[in-house]
Amino acid sequence: MKSVLEKVNQLISSTRTPSSSSVGICRGIKAGHLGVWAKLRNDQSELYRVILSCEGETKTGKKLSDQFSYTFAPALGGRFFQSIEMPRTFKEFLVGKNPAISGKVSFEFIGSEGKTTSVMELRPVLRCYRLKGKSVPSGLPENPCWLSVDSAEMAALKESELKAYSDKVKAQLEEKRKQEEAERKAKEEAAKKAAEEAAKAAAAKAAAASAKPAATAAAAGVAIDRSQPTLQAGRVLVVYGSSTGNTKNVAESIKSEMGEAVDHVKNITEIHPADLANFEKVIVGVPTWHIGEIQEDWGAVLPEIEALNFAGKKVAVFGLGDGKGYPETYVDAMAELVEKFEKKGAKLVGMWPTDGYDFKKSKAVRDGKFLGLVIDVENQDHLSDKRVKAWVAQLQKEFLG
Ligand SMILES: Cc1cc2nc3c(=O)[nH]c(=O)nc-3n(C[C@H](O)[C@H](O)[C@H](O)COP(=O)(O)O)c2cc1C
């Protein structure tokens, strides 16, 4: 008897397309993911394999092609939807520095019933990747099926070993989940303890000063005191929020241009808002998402920024956006962030000309200039390095002034 995997492997070369089954590509549950779905009839597989292949050509005529395969087990009743984070090379194919401008993405779904293929043009796939394209057909909630990027280890398995392998991986995942849960609890406990101690110390200080019991003791038990900085005070801090990594990359390029002058490059999720006010100069990076919205991690800390004081501090902003995809809300989030800093006394530096950018409307334009550096990796990535270099040179002067 053939192992399920052997059967699946054999079917990879099969050309039979079961007429009663359908498969497709749709948007995933978050940006950077693609959704793959299947509605299968009479399929008894214990194991399904998904192969995503891309083939295309860039603006410069370079040919691109890549292939990824995943194994799923078990998919419930042949009704299947999984949101898959795209591997780095696939992201580069779609939205990287030299992305494909024409091409196709094919999705093969292989089970014991046969091979079912769906081919999509690049544009609609890109829309799905950006959470705008086709949504999953109704009645296909995400299946809690186990997924692995295919490995040589898996391909070499015999039927007798397959279940053991699957159980082993499931047990490993469960172990990892338990470990993460324990670590999370330990962290929460430690933060709670630190907050209690800080509140006790504050209460003791206030009691000593006024010889009255301090009301702040009531604050004991608050999970994390985010008004306490996590970083040592310094001169220049670069902070960014980034959902798919583009703003992070620009933050790192700014750091390599500025060298030692930068003390830290941090994701806003890694620090406390209080850190922002603990530096003489802060460079903040923010992408715009969901039609004019500030990136979610920045959105979460905006109320806390309102409570800080930036008098005497300088702030510079860089923003990422897509001028062709979102011409009416181009880099709008920069304005929302700058407004918060300026309201609390920060001086804005690093304003940047709008020449050479392709967009219709932006809240981030003041007196004919952008509030800071704008980087558009989707449409003008060939200019990114040059723009970063020139902006850093300008900033270094304005930081001194
Ligand atoms: C669903 C979605 C909505 C977006 N909305 C806007 C927008 O309103 N304005 C804009 O300029 N860019 C918009 N963008 C483009 C992003 O800002 C751009 O891809 C940016 O490089 C993402 O940066 P990050 O990878 O650091 O998150 C949007 C992108 C997606 C996928």
The ligand as a Tripos MOL2 file, in Angstrom:
@<TRIPOS>MOLECULE
LIG
   31    33     1     0     0
SMALL
NO_CHARGES

@<TRIPOS>ATOM
      1 C1         -4.3810   47.7950    2.7680 C.3       1 LIG1
      2 C2         -3.4050   48.9050    2.5320 C.ar      1 LIG1
      3 C3         -3.7920   50.2260    2.7070 C.ar      1 LIG1
      4 C4         -2.9020   51.2740    2.4640 C.ar      1 LIG1
      5 N1         -3.3110   52.5840    2.5910 N.ar      1 LIG1
      6 C5         -2.4660   53.5780    2.2380 C.ar      1 LIG1
      7 C6         -2.8800   54.9550    2.2620 C.ar      1 LIG1
      8 O1         -4.0210   55.2830    2.5920 O.2       1 LIG1
      9 N2         -1.9960   55.9170    1.9060 N.ar      1 LIG1
     10 C7         -0.7100   55.6150    1.5190 C.ar      1 LIG1
     11 O2          0.0410   56.5300    1.1900 O.2       1 LIG1
     12 N3         -0.2780   54.3120    1.4860 N.ar      1 LIG1
     13 C8         -1.1190   53.2970    1.8370 C.ar      1 LIG1
     14 N4         -0.6920   52.0000    1.7960 N.ar      1 LIG1
     15 C9          0.6930   51.6910    1.3850 C.3       1 LIG1
     16 C10         1.6270   51.4480    2.5910 C.3       1 LIG1
     17 O3          1.7840   52.5950    3.3720 O.3       1 LIG1
     18 C11         2.9710   51.0210    2.0640 C.3       1 LIG1
     19 O4          2.8630   49.7310    1.5050 O.3       1 LIG1
     20 C12         4.0780   51.0300    3.0910 C.3       1 LIG1
     21 O5          5.3180   50.8430    2.4470 O.3       1 LIG1
     22 C13         3.8860   49.9680    4.1610 C.3       1 LIG1
     23 O6          4.8830   50.1290    5.1230 O.3       1 LIG1
     24 P1          5.2200   49.0120    6.2280 P.3       1 LIG1
     25 O7          5.7280   47.8010    5.4530 O.co2     1 LIG1
     26 O8          6.3200   49.5830    7.0520 O.co2     1 LIG1
     27 O9          3.9800   48.7310    7.0010 O.co2     1 LIG1
     28 C14        -1.5750   50.9640    2.0570 C.ar      1 LIG1
     29 C15        -1.2030   49.6220    1.8930 C.ar      1 LIG1
     30 C16        -2.0970   48.6070    2.1150 C.ar      1 LIG1
     31 C17        -1.6470   47.1930    1.8880 C.3       1 LIG1
@<TRIPOS>BOND
     1     1     2 1
     2     2     3 ar
     3     2    30 ar
     4     3     4 ar
     5     4     5 ar
     6     4    28 ar
     7     5     6 ar
     8     6     7 ar
     9     6    13 1
    10     7     8 2
    11     7     9 ar
    12     9    10 ar
    13    10    11 2
    14    10    12 ar
    15    12    13 ar
    16    13    14 ar
    17    14    15 1
    18    14    28 ar
    19    15    16 1
    20    16    17 1
    21    16    18 1
    22    18    19 1
    23    18    20 1
    24    20    21 1
    25    20    22 1
    26    22    23 1
    27    23    24 1
    28    24    25 2
    29    24    26 1
    30    24    27 1
    31    28    29 ar
    32    29    30 ar
    33    30    31 1
@<TRIPOS>SUBSTRUCTURE
     1 LIG1         1 GROUP 0 **** ****
